[in-house]
Amino acid sequence: MTQKRTIPLSKPHYPADLRKTIAADIESILESGRLMSGPWAKNFEERFAGITERNYAVSLNSCTTALQIALNFAGVSGRGVLVPAGSFITDISAVQFAGGRPVLVDMNPETLALDLGDLARKITPETRAMIWVHLTGAIASDYEAILEFAVRHDLFLIEDASHAHGASIDGRPAGSFGDASCFSFYPTKVLSSGTGGMLTTDNPDIARYAREMRMFGKQEGTGEIIHRGNDWFLDEIRACVGYHHAGVLGEQVAHRRMIAGRYFEALANHPGLRLLDPLPGSKPAWYQYPLFLNAGIDRAAMIEAMKEKYGIEVKGIYKPTHHEEIFRSLDDGTLKVTEEVLDRSLCLPMHAEVSEADADRIAAAVASEIRASLS
Ligand SMILES: Cc1ncc(COP(=O)(O)O)c(C=O)c1O
């Protein structure tokens, strides 16, 4: 049997004509010798502020940096920060870097976001902030209640939109919510500059603080060092890649939506699994396309079979953060939905190079493996 080409789970895609443009622009950056704080960071920030409909976008070297800056600004040191247990590990470590105390919150299985009941149970008078993550790329349908919770309890709201470049709900883009929003441009992301990050906000004080922190804490205007900062800026080469990739974000997200529609059509009524079914007002970025296997289906065996038999890479969303060695002490025994959802999750390949025929092949392979394990 001839082995079909391997389909990777994720892959940043730069169309051929865009690659040529990027190469020419990088050549001129190198020729100019200006590798930082130049026109490309500014271009990228302006384009990104437009995409997120924010007054300010500050380019940084990573999302973890953006989170830490936002948390520092909020003054979380010695205070509690509500963080989803089902997310990426640095949502927790950034709180600790900023001197805060992460309090893990369980998941709403329908939205994959913070569970409102558990938020209400975990908040205390010493809670200062909350991190809200659009896990896999869809903004939660109960977003208004999440926003209202933060306002009612006077919490500094940080939106981690690292999975949601180009997503929106009711016409409101990801990165436009809360006091500060943070993005990652890590290589697996919908938009990638290699590595990199962005903080978006409407608050001029937060934007200035982020610009000062990324330059060793140097005050704008005086040049005095007034914060304990770092060299957290995004250099010109990566800003150039990010700027150009942001220019094709709309069409790449549209492609992801088309592939997601194809997966949904093929698998929605299939026994043995559950799919996400966003409401009509929600336009996910589909950073990942997750499905959730029924109990009794061996996920590890399925991941192995998809790779060995079909050359298709699949994997779970994340391990629950409190199951990572370093964060085990944060497990208070209340994070059962997160565990159930993440441990049953399986993400299908999702990127600009997945064709319609690939999507059909992937869905057929999944259906066949599930049927085999149910029989
Ligand atoms: C939800 C989320 N938050 C934060 C991060 C950290 O991003 P970075 O690697 O840019 O620091 C990631 C990266 O994978 C992520 O997926």
The ligand as an SDF file (V2000), in Angstrom:
LIG
                    3D

 16 16  0  0  0  0  0  0  0  0999 V2000
   -3.4490   30.1550   25.5690 C   0  0  0  0  0  0  0  0  0  0  0  0
   -1.9770   30.4510   25.5390 C   0  0  0  0  0  0  0  0  0  0  0  0
   -1.4940   31.3580   26.3970 N   0  0  0  0  0  0  0  0  0  0  0  0
   -0.1870   31.6840   26.4130 C   0  0  0  0  0  0  0  0  0  0  0  0
    0.7170   31.0600   25.5750 C   0  0  0  0  0  0  0  0  0  0  0  0
    2.1630   31.4360   25.6690 C   0  0  0  0  0  0  0  0  0  0  0  0
    2.5730   32.0610   24.5020 O   0  0  0  0  0  0  0  0  0  0  0  0
    4.1090   32.4400   24.2410 P   0  0  0  0  0  0  0  0  0  0  0  0
    4.7900   31.1710   23.8550 O   0  0  0  0  0  0  0  0  0  0  0  0
    4.0500   33.4210   23.1270 O   0  0  0  0  0  0  0  0  0  0  0  0
    4.6270   32.9990   25.5000 O   0  0  0  0  0  0  0  0  0  0  0  0
    0.2690   30.1190   24.6580 C   0  0  0  0  0  0  0  0  0  0  0  0
    1.2370   29.4740   23.7550 C   0  0  0  0  0  0  0  0  0  0  0  0
    1.1860   28.3800   23.3170 O   0  0  0  0  0  0  0  0  0  0  0  0
   -1.1140   29.7900   24.6550 C   0  0  0  0  0  0  0  0  0  0  0  0
   -1.5970   28.8690   23.8060 O   0  0  0  0  0  0  0  0  0  0  0  0
  1  2  1  0
  2  3  1  0
  2 15  2  0
  3  4  2  0
  4  5  1  0
  5  6  1  0
  5 12  2  0
  6  7  1  0
  7  8  1  0
  8  9  2  0
  8 10  1  0
  8 11  1  0
 12 13  1  0
 12 15  1  0
 13 14  2  0
 15 16  1  0
M  END
$$$$
